[in-house]
């Protein structure tokens, strides 16, 4: 299935492993908001997390400052251990638990 599926913050923690405590908050605080023109320092309030087929996490949310819609791609699929964990979570959600939504 070549679509992004919904995941939880706990899934992101499993994917990122030890990097989660530092890298995830840093990623949420380094978005670019075209609405209020905050360049790479807007903070995202998370609405939904998605796992794409490449093992990367897409964060959908709003700018904490102006409320405008924001997306942020966290490239977790480039690191082999993180990619393997992302694919294990993806396979489990799709094949076993059926506990996911598809990004439209």
C-alpha positions as CSV (number, residue, x, y, z in Angstrom):
1,X,0.0,0.0,0.0
2,X,1.7,3.2,-1.2
3,X,-0.1,5.7,0.9
4,X,0.6,7.6,4.1
5,X,-1.0,6.1,7.2
6,X,-1.8,7.6,10.5
7,X,0.5,7.0,13.4
8,X,0.7,8.2,17.0
9,X,3.4,10.1,18.9
10,X,4.3,6.8,20.6
11,X,5.0,5.3,17.1
12,X,7.2,8.3,16.3
13,X,9.2,7.6,19.5
14,X,9.6,4.0,18.5
15,X,10.8,5.0,15.1
16,X,13.3,7.6,16.2
17,X,14.6,5.7,19.2
18,X,17.1,7.6,21.4
19,X,17.0,10.6,19.0
20,X,13.3,11.2,19.9
21,X,13.8,13.2,23.1
22,X,15.9,15.9,21.2
23,X,15.1,15.6,17.5
24,X,11.3,15.5,17.6
25,X,10.8,18.7,19.7
26,X,13.5,20.4,17.6
27,X,11.7,19.4,14.4
28,X,8.4,20.8,15.7
29,X,10.1,24.1,16.5
30,X,11.8,24.6,13.2
31,X,8.9,24.8,10.6
32,X,8.5,27.6,8.0
33,X,5.2,29.4,8.3
34,X,4.2,31.3,5.1
35,X,1.3,32.9,6.8
36,X,3.1,34.8,9.6
37,X,6.4,34.6,7.7
38,X,8.3,32.8,10.5
39,X,11.2,31.2,8.5
40,X,12.4,27.9,10.0
41,X,11.5,29.0,13.6
42,X,7.7,28.5,13.7
43,X,6.4,25.9,16.2
44,X,3.8,23.4,15.1
45,X,0.9,22.4,17.2
46,X,0.4,18.8,16.1
47,X,-3.0,17.7,14.7
48,X,-2.1,14.5,12.9
49,X,1.0,12.4,12.3
50,X,1.5,10.3,9.1
51,X,4.0,7.7,8.1
52,X,4.7,7.7,4.4
53,X,5.9,4.7,2.3
54,X,9.5,5.9,2.5
55,X,9.5,5.7,6.3
56,X,9.4,9.4,6.9
57,X,7.0,11.1,9.3
58,X,4.7,13.9,8.1
59,X,3.5,16.3,10.8
60,X,0.2,18.1,10.1
61,X,-0.8,20.9,12.4
62,X,-1.0,24.7,12.9
63,X,1.4,27.5,13.6
64,X,1.5,28.1,17.3
65,X,1.9,31.9,16.6
66,X,-0.8,32.6,13.9
67,X,-2.9,29.4,13.7
68,X,-2.1,28.9,10.0
69,X,-1.9,25.4,8.7
70,X,1.6,23.9,8.7
71,X,3.2,20.6,7.5
72,X,6.6,19.4,8.4
73,X,8.5,16.3,7.0
74,X,10.8,14.5,9.4
75,X,13.1,12.4,7.4
76,X,13.4,9.3,9.5
77,X,13.6,6.9,6.5
78,X,17.2,7.8,5.7
79,X,18.6,6.1,8.8
80,X,18.5,2.3,8.4
81,X,17.4,1.5,12.0
82,X,14.7,4.1,11.9
83,X,13.6,2.9,8.5
84,X,13.4,-0.7,9.6
85,X,11.4,0.3,12.7
86,X,9.1,2.5,10.6
87,X,8.4,-0.4,8.2
88,X,7.7,-2.8,11.1
89,X,5.2,-0.3,12.5
90,X,3.7,0.2,9.1
91,X,3.4,-3.5,8.4
92,X,1.8,-4.2,11.8
93,X,-0.8,-1.4,11.4
94,X,-1.7,-2.4,7.9
95,X,-1.6,-6.2,8.2
96,X,-2.4,-7.0,11.8
97,X,-4.1,-4.2,13.8
98,X,-5.9,-2.4,11.0
99,X,-5.6,0.6,13.3
100,X,-4.9,3.4,10.9
101,X,-6.3,6.0,8.6
102,X,-5.2,6.7,5.1
103,X,-4.0,10.3,4.2
104,X,-6.2,11.7,1.5
